[in-house]
Amino acid sequence: MPRKIFIEYGLDFDNHKSGIGRSTEIEYPDGTELRTSEKIHINIKISRYMRLWIGKYVIVISTGNPHFSLKKKQRWNFKIVYGIFGC
């Protein structure tokens, strides 16, 4: 399986001191992740999504499968982002 690339724009205090910005995360097949502020081009656009993270709960609405998901995370955060997922 190739690496997965997530590019997100929006309100994200986890990655931006001011809260607003762009972030890129690369997820490798072995499970490791790399966060970067570099611009990376996605060859294949798989889906677009909106993610709302309040406290330990994350709601994702996506053009891919599943179209809607609710996840519980271990850590607390607050994010409202628009993202593009691809390879």
C-alpha positions, 0 to 999 in steps of 0.5 A: 500500500502506498503512503497516504497524504492528508492536506488540511486547511482551517482552524487547528491549534494542534499544528498552528500557534495562531490557530489558522493555517495549512498542514500536511501529514504523510502516513507510511505503510508501516504506520509511522507519520510525518507532519510537515508544512511543506507543500506536497502534491497529491497524484491521485485525489481520493476524497475531500472531507470536513473534520470537526474535533471537539474534546476527545470526539472527532466527526468526519464527513467525507466524499470517500467511504465511510461518508460519515464517521464518529471517532473517540481519541485518547487526547483532547483537541479542537479543530475545524478543518477541510481536507484532501486525502490522496496518495 
